[in-house]
Every structure is written in structure tokens, then in C-alpha cells.
């Protein structure tokens, strides 16, 4: 069983966009059961977003998650993992933060079901260094829509690679790069191509 919290700051680095800077705070817990090469996980998280000027809350969500993954060793240094995940976002957005039409005047405008399929290859390059290319497809169905009366379907394809260095069983460092393509059947929802990357570190304790 795992439980923890995450706090993140998002700053655009442009004074003309400083009003859009925000903080994200997340509390999460999950439990996992393993059987042979299969893993089943149940999880739950709570997230809220705060604008940085007055720290007013602009968004919150409750997220239950069910995930199944099969891990297949190819050899001693190469592993393939195939996973599927279902989750549902129960959301709340203050009315003043979004443009809501008269027929859909709901603070639950971002409620949605996600169906995610992933494929990850993990290669142990050295004793401490791991290379992990991955592919991820996400289908999202929004029950409500701000600009039309029907539901909305989004499709997100992601390709990425992570390079992780494990100093020991508790501490690791990583760098990553992702390329994302988003499409939607809602003509008012913008489609995009996105490149992103970054650095990170992890500190784990077990009790």
C-alpha cells in the first residue's frame, strides 16, 4: 500500500501571463496485488488547483482508479509492460472561472471517464541506469460540454522516453521527454501537438 502527497508550482516566466500561474496539490493512496506476471491496482487521489496571487481555489477533483498490468521479461535486462487503466474524474470548478452556457450551467463541467492503454519497454543499461521508451493512448469521454449539448470525446497519443538513475533502493534521479498529439470530436476543443521534458527525483520509504 502507498500513500503520499505532491505539491507543484507552475510559473510561465512571462509577466504578461503571471495571472495564469497556479499551484497544484495532490493527496493519493493506492494498493497493489501481484500474481505471477500480473499486477492489479486500486487507487484514489484528491487534487486542487490554486491561483498564486490570493491562493483562491480554482479547481478540485476526486479520482478513483483501477489499473491492470502484465509484465513480461524478455531477458535479464529487458522487460515489456502492457497496461490498461480506467478512472473517473469527479470535478468541481467555481462558475466564475469558466464560460458556462445556459443549458450546461454545472460546476461538474470537467467530469470525465478515461480509458488508458500503455506500453513500456524497460532496458537496464548498467547496474544503476535504466532506459524506458513508452507509448500511451488515452480516450476521454466528457459527460458535459461547455459549448454543445452532446458529450465530448478526446483522443491523446503520447510517445516518450525516460532515463532513470537509481543511486540506491530509496533514491533515484530521472530525465524525460514526451511528444503528445491531442484530437477531439468537439469542433470547439483545440487540438494540439506538444513537446515537453524535464528532470526529477524520487525518495521512497517503506514501512
C-alpha positions as CSV (number, residue, x, y, z in Angstrom):
1,X,0.0,0.0,0.0
2,X,1.2,3.5,-0.9
3,X,0.1,6.9,0.4
4,X,1.6,10.4,-0.1
5,X,1.3,14.0,-1.2
6,X,2.6,16.1,-4.1
7,X,2.8,19.9,-4.3
8,X,3.7,21.6,-7.6
9,X,4.2,25.2,-8.8
10,X,3.5,26.2,-12.4
11,X,5.1,29.5,-13.4
12,X,5.0,30.7,-17.0
13,X,8.0,33.0,-16.6
14,X,6.3,35.8,-18.5
15,X,4.9,38.8,-16.6
16,X,2.1,39.1,-19.2
17,X,0.9,35.6,-18.2
18,X,1.6,35.8,-14.5
19,X,-2.1,35.8,-13.7
20,X,-2.2,32.3,-15.0
21,X,0.4,30.9,-12.6
22,X,-1.0,28.3,-10.3
23,X,-0.2,25.7,-7.6
24,X,-1.3,22.0,-7.7
25,X,-1.7,20.0,-4.5
26,X,-2.5,16.3,-4.5
27,X,-3.1,13.6,-1.9
28,X,-3.1,10.0,-3.0
29,X,-3.3,6.4,-1.9
30,X,-3.1,3.1,-3.7
31,X,-2.9,-0.7,-3.1
32,X,-1.5,-3.3,-5.5
33,X,-1.9,-7.1,-5.8
34,X,0.6,-9.1,-7.8
35,X,0.1,-12.6,-9.2
36,X,2.8,-14.2,-11.4
37,X,3.3,-11.6,-14.1
38,X,0.1,-9.7,-13.4
39,X,-0.5,-6.6,-11.3
40,X,-3.9,-5.2,-10.2
41,X,-4.0,-1.7,-8.6
42,X,-6.7,0.3,-6.9
43,X,-6.1,3.9,-6.2
44,X,-7.7,7.2,-5.1
45,X,-6.5,10.8,-5.2
46,X,-7.7,14.3,-4.4
47,X,-6.3,17.3,-6.3
48,X,-6.9,21.0,-6.1
49,X,-5.6,24.0,-8.0
50,X,-4.9,27.4,-6.5
51,X,-4.2,30.6,-8.3
52,X,-1.0,32.2,-6.9
53,X,-1.9,35.8,-6.2
54,X,-4.5,35.1,-3.5
55,X,-4.4,31.3,-3.3
56,X,-8.1,31.0,-4.2
57,X,-9.1,27.5,-5.3
58,X,-10.0,27.3,-9.0
59,X,-10.5,23.5,-9.4
60,X,-10.7,20.3,-7.4
61,X,-11.2,16.7,-8.4
62,X,-11.7,13.2,-6.8
63,X,-10.1,10.4,-8.8
64,X,-10.7,6.7,-8.3
65,X,-8.5,4.4,-10.4
66,X,-8.5,0.8,-11.5
67,X,-5.4,-0.5,-13.3
68,X,-4.2,-3.9,-14.7
69,X,-0.7,-4.5,-15.9
70,X,1.2,-7.5,-17.3
71,X,5.0,-7.5,-17.0
72,X,6.9,-9.8,-19.4
73,X,10.6,-10.3,-19.0
74,X,12.4,-10.8,-22.3
75,X,15.8,-11.4,-20.7
76,X,17.7,-10.4,-17.6
77,X,17.9,-6.8,-18.7
78,X,14.9,-6.2,-20.8
79,X,11.2,-6.1,-19.7
80,X,8.0,-5.2,-21.5
81,X,5.0,-4.0,-19.6
82,X,1.5,-3.7,-21.1
83,X,-1.2,-1.9,-19.0
84,X,-4.8,-0.8,-19.0
85,X,-6.4,1.8,-16.7
86,X,-9.9,3.1,-16.1
87,X,-10.5,6.1,-14.0
88,X,-13.3,8.7,-13.5
89,X,-12.7,12.4,-12.6
90,X,-15.3,13.8,-10.2
91,X,-14.6,17.5,-10.6
92,X,-15.8,20.9,-9.3
93,X,-15.0,24.3,-10.9
94,X,-16.2,27.6,-9.5
95,X,-18.6,29.2,-12.0
96,X,-16.5,32.4,-12.3
97,X,-13.5,30.5,-13.7
98,X,-15.2,29.1,-16.8
99,X,-17.7,30.2,-19.5
100,X,-20.8,28.1,-19.0
101,X,-23.7,28.1,-21.3
102,X,-27.3,28.3,-20.0
103,X,-28.1,24.7,-20.7
104,X,-25.0,23.3,-19.0
105,X,-24.6,25.5,-16.0
106,X,-22.8,22.9,-14.0
107,X,-19.6,23.1,-11.9
108,X,-19.0,19.5,-12.9
109,X,-18.3,20.5,-16.4
110,X,-14.9,18.6,-16.4
111,X,-16.3,15.3,-15.2
112,X,-14.9,12.6,-17.4
113,X,-14.1,8.9,-17.9
114,X,-10.6,8.0,-19.0
115,X,-9.6,4.7,-20.7
116,X,-5.8,4.4,-21.0
117,X,-3.6,1.8,-22.7
118,X,0.1,1.9,-22.3
119,X,3.2,0.0,-23.5
120,X,6.6,0.4,-21.8
121,X,10.0,-1.1,-22.6
122,X,12.5,-1.1,-19.7
123,X,16.2,-1.7,-20.5
124,X,18.8,-2.0,-17.8
125,X,21.7,-0.3,-19.5
126,X,24.0,-0.6,-16.4
127,X,23.5,-1.7,-12.8
128,X,22.1,1.7,-11.9
129,X,20.9,3.2,-15.3
130,X,17.6,2.4,-17.0
131,X,16.2,3.5,-20.3
132,X,12.4,3.4,-20.7
133,X,10.7,4.2,-24.0
134,X,7.0,4.2,-23.8
135,X,3.7,4.7,-25.7
136,X,0.4,5.7,-24.2
137,X,-3.1,6.1,-25.7
138,X,-5.9,7.8,-23.7
139,X,-9.6,8.1,-24.6
140,X,-11.6,10.6,-22.6
141,X,-15.4,10.9,-22.5
142,X,-16.8,14.1,-21.0
143,X,-20.4,13.9,-19.8
144,X,-20.9,17.6,-20.1
145,X,-19.7,20.1,-22.6
146,X,-19.4,23.9,-22.3
147,X,-20.2,24.7,-26.0
148,X,-22.5,21.9,-27.2
149,X,-25.3,19.8,-25.8
150,X,-23.8,16.4,-26.6
151,X,-20.9,14.6,-24.8
152,X,-17.3,15.1,-25.9
153,X,-14.7,12.5,-26.9
154,X,-10.9,13.3,-26.8
155,X,-8.0,11.2,-28.0
156,X,-4.5,11.6,-26.8
157,X,-1.5,9.8,-28.2
158,X,1.8,10.1,-26.3
159,X,5.3,8.8,-27.1
160,X,8.2,9.4,-24.7
161,X,11.4,8.2,-23.2
162,X,12.7,8.3,-19.6
163,X,16.3,7.9,-18.5
164,X,16.5,6.9,-14.8
165,X,19.5,6.5,-12.5
166,X,19.0,4.7,-9.2
167,X,21.6,5.6,-6.6
168,X,20.1,3.0,-4.2
169,X,16.8,1.4,-3.4
170,X,15.4,4.7,-1.9
171,X,16.8,7.5,-4.1
172,X,16.6,7.9,-7.9
173,X,17.0,10.7,-10.5
174,X,15.4,10.9,-13.9
175,X,15.1,12.9,-17.1
176,X,12.3,12.5,-19.6
177,X,11.0,13.7,-23.0
178,X,7.4,13.3,-24.4
179,X,5.6,14.1,-27.6
180,X,1.8,14.4,-27.4
181,X,-0.9,14.7,-30.0
182,X,-4.5,15.5,-28.9
183,X,-7.6,15.2,-31.1
184,X,-11.3,15.7,-30.3
185,X,-14.7,15.3,-31.9
186,X,-15.8,18.6,-30.5
187,X,-15.0,21.4,-33.0
188,X,-14.7,23.9,-30.2
189,X,-12.0,21.9,-28.4
190,X,-8.5,22.8,-29.7
191,X,-6.3,20.1,-31.0
192,X,-2.5,20.3,-30.4
193,X,0.9,18.9,-30.8
194,X,3.1,19.2,-27.6
195,X,6.7,18.6,-26.7
196,X,7.8,18.5,-23.1
197,X,10.6,17.3,-21.0
198,X,12.2,17.7,-17.6
199,X,14.2,16.5,-14.6
200,X,13.0,14.8,-11.5
201,X,14.0,12.9,-8.3
202,X,12.3,10.3,-6.1
203,X,12.8,9.5,-2.4
204,X,11.0,6.3,-1.2
205,X,10.4,5.0,2.3
206,X,8.7,1.7,3.2
207,X,7.1,0.9,6.5
